[in-house]
Amino acid sequence: MKALVYHGPGQKALEERPKPTIQAPTDAIIKILNTTICGTDLHILKGDAPTCLPGRILGHEGVGVVEAIGGAVTNFQPGNRVLISCISSCGKCEYCRRGMYSHCTTGGWLLGNEIDGTQAEFVRVPHADTSLYHIPDSANIEPLVMLSDILPTGFECGVLNGKVAPGSVVAIVGAGPIGLAALLTAQFYSPAEIVAIDLDDNRLDMARQFGATGVINRTSVKAVEVVKALTGGRGADTVIEAVGIPETFHLCQDLVAPGGTIANIGVHGAKVDLHLERLWSHNVAITTRLVDTVTTPMLLQTVQSKKLDPSLLITHRFALAQVMDAYDTFTRAAATHALKVIISA
């Protein structure tokens, strides 16, 4: 089968690889129909994820059809259309019982990291009964790739951890795909203001189309001054960090109001200074999280009821044979205006 293989920082190649086989009775083999590229894949290629070793097939998002199942799989049968969760969970360990699937003792973020991933024609999914979701026959399958990772990540790590509430002020630092996913799902809670902050005017235009009440290009204006003016000098109740570099985390510390929350989503590959000399007395909470995907069933129902449209995030489409072009397009988002790319296997 064709697969996109990581060969160390800055190196990847489309190769022929053996089709995966059942290794444990709880496994399923999925024929990939659609997958995508995540910002986390770019972090891997920059060398920010030492758990991903050279030779690994990349990708942790996808939808497809069950090809084969292990003897212990009871919830799925060959031929079922399924959504693949970016997090594999046994459903039984202490962390899974606490809803912390990302810390499953035999699962967690495995796909495209510790085991071969979804940017291929087939993928082996461990703990299939609790790591796959049925896709209704009536559903358009392609946009549901956004529910593998980006939408639950934006919702859980940004909106829920950030304690977005009715009437509150939300500032989202980073209007890339993950920031926009947080913006879309923050609207479930009717905040009074959602301000998107970025360097890219195109992404800020998209943020406004997605429901942002205000946008700030921080190359041309001072974001902190604008947010403080909007809030009578207080700052934002929820500040969502959706980039993953020191500069944007520092900005979040300047934006947050007393009693507010900084919710970190970004994948940080370098240390960040925490300015406790300013924040220690401000009753500020700082949260971190790897997505647990516990909200995926709810988000799937929300999409089915047309309360949430994940197709808004899709800007480009490629065949798996064009995956190198897909990476080039996604990496040069400022020039290509790419949000999420769909790769059809």
Secondary structure, DSSP 8 states (H G I E B T S, - for coil): -EEEEE-STT-EEEEE-------STT-EEEEEEEEE--HHHHHHHTT--TTS-TT-B----EEEEEEEE-TT--S--TT-EEEE-SSB--S-SHHHHTT-GGG-TT-BS-BTTTB--SSBSEEEESSHHHHEEE--TTS-SGGGGGGTTHHHHIIIIIIITTT--TT-EEEEE--SHHHHHHHHHHGGG--SEEEEEES-HHHHHHHHHHT-SEEEETTTS-HHHHHHHHTTT--EEEEEE-S-SHHHHHHHHHHEEEEEEEEE-S--SS-----HHHHTTTT-EEE------TTHHHHHHHHHTTS--GGGGEEEEEEGGGHHHHHHHHHTHHHH--SEEEEE-
